Amino acid sequence: MVDIRDLHTAEYKESPEAVVSAPGIVTVLGEYTDLCDGYVLTGALDRHITVAVSRRKDNSLRFYASDLGERKRTTIPNLKYRREDRWANYMKGVLYEIYRRNYEFKGLNLTLSGTIPQKVGLKSSTAICVATALAVKKLLQLEIADNQLIQAIYFAETSFLQSKARLVDIMSMLYAKQHTMLLFDLH
């Protein structure tokens, strides 16, 4: 497997300034418990979504999904959901929510790669959002509290993408450690 740093450099002719991964997760207990209070037991997988990012001098946003060989683009003022942008919408939603919270930035080059199988319940789309948020936070050295970052990711999925999201999934990805399960008490 080719390193995402090399893929980013080949695509944009510059090295990434930040590279971050988010794991896929599995819910062992309490898949829908967050809707009715109770316990949720989750664990991270050894499969990840990785995002590499570098700055641009203009306000363009360039997205490259190396696994798909697809490219998407927009600008900061035009950050909006577009059905044809499929996977890039998750990244765009996070950028929109971060920008909306007054964390300003100029253009970015983003590369996406992953090993989480899609559409099998391992939360690959949430992992795209989490990895994007963490990569931008690292790149821009944002002083953003975890709860605000969690809210930005949550609203990227629920408001921008109009999809279902679970705070437990986002928190699991942020706090997961190898060989460890996380138990959430949602009472």
Disulfide bonds with the S-S distance in Angstrom:
none
